[in-house]
Amino acid sequence: MLALKQTIKDISKAKKITQLEMAEVLGISKQNFSNKVQRNTFSPDELAKLADSLGMELVFIDKNADIKNGEKFIISGQE
């Protein structure tokens, strides 16, 4: 399992979006965003909002279940 910090870095690179742009989506400063990445202190709402803005879904998968049969819990940023 990737740490959130690495996941955000990978998504940023793949989607060609900067931390400043992601911070703007959340309405926070780049420094605040960087602190949240380093400390892993994003709220579920912030993660859902980021995912939605990137055209992605935030998915939780039961790590104790067989991946083929694991249940997905999808949180939409539209709630």
Secondary structure as the mmCIF struct_conf table of DSSP 4:
data_model
#
loop_
_struct_conf.conf_type_id
_struct_conf.id
_struct_conf.beg_label_comp_id
_struct_conf.beg_label_asym_id
_struct_conf.beg_label_seq_id
_struct_conf.end_label_comp_id
_struct_conf.end_label_asym_id
_struct_conf.end_label_seq_id
HELX_RH_AL_P HELX_RH_AL_P1 LEU A 4 LYS A 15
TURN_TY1_P TURN_TY1_P1 LYS A 16 LYS A 16
HELX_RH_AL_P HELX_RH_AL_P2 GLN A 19 LEU A 26
TURN_TY1_P TURN_TY1_P2 GLY A 27 GLY A 27
HELX_RH_AL_P HELX_RH_AL_P3 LYS A 30 ARG A 39
TURN_TY1_P TURN_TY1_P3 ASN A 40 ASN A 40
HELX_RH_AL_P HELX_RH_AL_P4 PRO A 44 SER A 53
TURN_TY1_P TURN_TY1_P4 LEU A 54 GLY A 55
STRN STRN1 LEU A 58 ILE A 61
TURN_TY1_P TURN_TY1_P5 LYS A 63 ASN A 64
BEND BEND1 ALA A 65 ALA A 65
HELX_RH_3T_P HELX_RH_3T_P1 ILE A 67 ASN A 69
STRN STRN2 LYS A 72 ILE A 75
TURN_TY1_P TURN_TY1_P6 GLY A 77 GLN A 78
#
